[in-house]
């Protein structure tokens, strides 16, 4: 923000599931110059901010504060005085035990503008994801949200236990796991029956969610035996019983992948679709791209030369969405558009590639039933003119079966690289962590969506040893064959060579 004071947005990031953040919060992040953030349940939230923004972590873990609250308050003031657009990002809601009020007061004292963007608080969302409504007609007409973080040794409590214990139907304690013995003792001492239903919910709204059903009297002991650690909430009241009928998020008939962890190895720019499909089915996703999409070694010289004489081709064949995107980028860079294709016909290897072409206003003339090179060859039988001139924009390294067979049929084929797959940049620490997670059995499935994901993941891991004992899922037979050449026997091979087909095959394997 040029000139004068900046603007501070006190933004609630929601309870954990990154999709529960508000549209306004995303809008604020998109224009942020500085992001001051706590420990977030999902770091993908930070991905909405510009890459060149300044990111300042001030998170508070149990018994460890990266920065004291007064210092955080002053930091917001200082950054705003620099004329910056600042987003103060907090888990949950800024005004529900988020100390957003303290930050706002100091900003106001300094004459600095700020806005509050509410977030969905864990107090209601986490029980909801566990199938527990905080109110329900005929059962609970009131609920209270209480800090569970109050120091029991401080002397006089600020919590009116004598009023709270029996005066409210549903009690939700935030950050209360460590203090459960004290909380439950106070509730019982002040009249709440020991057999009152209760639940402890850890990592609520996340695929790692755990729900412990208990009672007020047994809660402390049950949590200790189960080894449940923060972050978790404690909910008390008759509404807890409704989980038996309202459970949905961790219900395996609806979310068959709940409790399963899947490693997605696609390029980061392409991982979202596979991730979204699996998350919708309850999976916890670890995105560790084995590949990245890069420009070809010739700097697009071959494809640019082909585009210069585009009107000489009778057919264009696209074998991937990457090929479509990179080709169209070069077409536009040459000052041309789809009209330059003239009367040339277009073939796409599958429906996904065909849809990508359609997004540029190009309808594929041929889309084979079998989504691989053999399928294209079969579909083109009888459709090619004698000595057909064909342009094949594709990856720098790919199977040669398609151009070789077309040439055997008398066609003249120009194969031009429009991209190449390279090994994704991964730190030594990231590689070590991934190997450890695989070897410890923390990952249930590894997905391979291309031969290059197989080759490069093996390189990243330093061999196939970490993959032993882990189910591998391949998008099709070509990828599966590459896996076998590297000593990996795929547990799952999709019969439909698409992301949807891969997910379907993985789901069937759970039955």
Secondary structure, 3 states (H helix, E strand, C coil): CCCCCCEEEEEECECCCHHHCCHHHHHHHHCCCEEEECCCCCHHHHHHCCCCCEEEECCEECCEECCCHHHHHHHHHHHHHCCCEEEEEECECCCCCCCHHHHHHHHHHCCCCEEEECCCCHHHHHHHHCCCCCCECCCECCEEEEECCCCCCCCCCCCCHHHHHHHCCEEEEECCCCCHHHHHHHHHHCCCCCCCEEEEEECCCCCCCEEEEEECCCHHHHHHHHCCCCCEEEEECHHHHHHHHHCCCCCCCCCCCCCCEEEECCCCCCHHHHHHHHHHCCCEEEECCCEEEECCCCCCHHHHHHHHCHHHCCEEEECCHHHHHHHHHHHHHCCCCHHHHCCCEEEECCHHHHHHHHHCCCCCCEECCCCCHHHHHHHHCCCCCCCCEEEEEEECCCCCHHHHHHHHCCCEEEEEEEEEEEECCCCHHHHHHHHHHHHCCCCCEEEECCHHHHHHHHHHHCCCHHHCCCEEEECCHHHHHHHHHCCCCCCEECCCCCHHHHHHHHHHHHC
